[in-house]
Amino acid sequence: MKIWKITSSEKNIVLTISEWIDFLDNIRGQSLIKEWIPFEVFIEGSKKKYKDFPSFLPGAPVINIEAKKKIESFLEGKVEFLSLIHENYSFFLLNITNVIDCVDQNKSIAEFSKKGKKTNYKKIYFNKELINTNDKIFKIPEFPSKYCFVSDEFKEFIENSSLHGPDFDLVWDSELDEETELYQQQIYDEYIYSINNSVDLSMSWEEAMNHINQNKAVVSDRWKLKLDQDRNILLGQLNMDLQYDFVSSKYIPPILLDLKWKKA
């Protein structure tokens, strides 16, 4: 069994809203269909070509009407399709209501804030016995607004359906033995260590922003920043394959402001 995390392709169109809607803070795995009020979204930039899975929120994928027709029956009982308003397209927010408490807390490596709050998983392990064959898409209760996980079956379905937009990052493979996992973690930690101990790691946040505005990239710790073709900031996080998962984000986590950066 393999579990994948959905991320958004850099080729996706990006949806924005005129102002933040408090209701979006409630997308945490519960049903919203009865209280949902559609709101207007806008396409930011025009050079992107993928419209099946537009980039919007990390914990709530958006799909267009063509994608909805193809996956609606496939994900029956696991998601709600919440309509959005756009002048030219029919978009739907994919509200995933299948929340499974399936993380193996004994093996997983969590990250914590200075106040002791769990903020992320540096490495995540799942309890295979708690994931059914019908759990094609799901969230975990620890971070219901942050991650969307899918099975091999979902990944293969999308890849065989001529839909474009989601990227799939492997987060867990039940067939990998513990020795291999530990080796991967060691390589990952050594890579991060080499970045954080580089003599070139000297840019302030302001200097890093000036650098990427020249169409150059910067790195620090597990993060990478660059601009896309529409000059939106792409925030990348290093995965266990030593590749960066990028999302287009107007929100910059405060932790990044205090880091030192270097040229990528």
N, C-alpha and C positions, 0 to 999 in steps of 0.2 A: 504494500500500500504506500502511495505517495500523496502528500498533501502539498498543495501549491497556494501561494498568495497571489491574488489579482493585483496588478499594478497597471497604470495607464501608459499606453504607447506614446512616445513623443510625437507621433504622427496624428494623434487624435486632435480633433477640434477641442477647444476649451470653453466651457460654459461658465458664465459669471452671473451675478445678480446685482441689482442696483444698491442694495443694502442688506446687511445680515438679518436673517429671519430667525428669531429665537426658537421657533419650532424645530429648526434643523438640529438643535442641541438634543432633541428628544429621540433622535434616530439611534437607538441602542438595542434593537432587536425585538421590541414589542410591536404589536399590531398598531398601525396608524390609519388604516383605511377609512374608519368611520369618522375621524376628526380631520382628515386631510383637506387642506384648502390649496388648490394649485396656485403657483406663483410664476411670475415671468422670468425667463432666463434669456441670456444674450450670448451670442457667439463672439468670442474675443479673437480677433485676427481672422484672416481669410486664407492663409496659405496651407493650413493643415488639410489633409484629405480624408481621414477616417471619421465617419459619422455614426458608426454602429454603437460604439461605446465611448461617448464624449468624456473628457476629463472634467470632474466636478469635485466630489468629496471622496476621500480615501475609503471611508466606511460605508458609502452608499453609491454604488455604480449607477450610471445613467445609461440608458439604451434608447435607440430610436424605435419607431414602429415596426420596421422590418425585422429587427432583432427580437422584439417582443413576440411577433408572430411565430418565430422559430423556436424560442425557448420557453414559451408560456406553459405548455403542457409538460415539458421536460422538468421544470422546476415547481410543478404544482404542489402546493402545501408548504413550500419552503420560503417563498418570497411574496411580497405584495408589489404590484405595479402602480405607482403613484404618479398621476399625470402632471406634467409641467406645461407651461405656456410659452410658446415661441411663435413668432409671426409666420415662419415658413416651414417648420418641422414639428413633428409630434414626438416629444421626448417623454420618457418615464423614468422616475427614480426607482431603483431596485431596492426595496426595503426588505432586507433579509431577516426573517423572523425565526429561523432555525438556529438557536443558540445552544451550544453543547459544552458542558463542563468536562472537557476531555484532555486538558493539558496535564502532562505528567509533571507534577510540581517537584518531585524528588530528583528528576534528571534535568529539567529545564533550568537555564541560567537566566535569572531575572536581573534587571537594572532598577535602581532605586534613586529617588531624589535625595537631597540633603536632609529632608524631613522624614525620610523613611518610607515614602510612598512609592509603590511599584509603578514604574513609568514605561517599561518595555521588556521584551525578552531578547537577550543577546543571542540565545540559542533556545529553541523551543522543541520539546518532545511531546508526542501525543500518546494517549492510551488507546491502542488499536481496538481494544475490546469495546470501547465506548462510542466508536464511530461505525454507524450502520452503512450498508451498501447504498441505501437511499439518501444518505447525507451528501448529496452532490455539491452543496454549497452551505456554508455555516459560518457563524461567528463564535467567539469565546466570551464568557461573561466578564473576564478581566478587562478587556478592551473592546467593547461592542461597537464603538464608533470609530475604531482605528483600523481594523483588519477585516478582510473578507477572504475566507479560505475555501478552496474547492478541491474536489477529488480528481483523479485521473479521468474518470468518466466525463466530468464537466469539461475538462481541458480538451479531450478528444472530440467531444460534441461540438465545441466552438471551432476547433481547427478543421472539422469536416463539414461545417455548415456555411462556409464562405462569408463568415462574419469577421470583421477586423476591428482591432482596437485594444483588447486586453492583452497585456503581457503576463506571463506566468513565471513566478519565481519559486523554485523548489525550496521548501522550508523544512521538510521532514520526509525521510524514506525509511520505512520500517525494516527494509532489507539490509540497510547499512549497519554493520556491527559497531559496537561501542568503540573499538580501537580506531576504526576509520573516522568516526565522529570526533574523537579526541584529537586525532591528527589534523583534521580539517580546522578544528578550533585553534590548535596550536599555530597553524599557518596564518590563520586570520589574525590572531593576537600579535604575531610577529610583524605582520604587515602594518597593523595599526601602530605598533611600537616604533617602527621605522619612520612613519610619518611624524609622530609626536616628538621624536627625538632628532628630527632633521634640523641642521643649523640654519636652513632657509625658512623655518617656520617663524616668521617675524612680522607679518602684515597684521595691522589692526583691522577691525571690521570695515572702517571707512576706506582703508587702502585696498582691501579685498574687493569692495564694491566698485571702486574706480578701475580695478584690474578687469573684472568681468564685464564692465561697460565697454571695454576695448575688445570684446569678443574673445576673452581668454578665460580659462577656468582656474579655480583655486580649490585647495583641499585642506582639511584639518580633521584630525581624529578619523571618524568613520564617515565624514561628510564631504560632499563635493558640490560646488556651485558653478553654474554657467548660464548662458542665455540660450533660448531657443531661437528659431528663425524669425519669430515675431518679437524678439527682444524681451520676452518674459523670463523671469528668473526660474531656473530649474534647480530644485533641491534634490540631491542624490544621496542615498544612504548605502554604504558598502554592504553587500551580502556575503554569504559564506563562500561563494564562488569567486570572490574578489572582483565582482562587477558592481556597478552602482545602479540602484533602482531610482529612477528620476520621476518626480512629480512636479507639475507646474503649480507654484504656490505663491500667493500674495502674503501669506502669513509666515513670518520667520520666527521659529522657536527662539525665545530669549537666550537660551543657553549658547546659541551660536554667536551672539554679540560679544561675548567675553573671550572667545577663542582667538588664538593666533593662527594665521593662515599662510600658505605658501603657494607658489605657482604649481599648477598640475603638470 
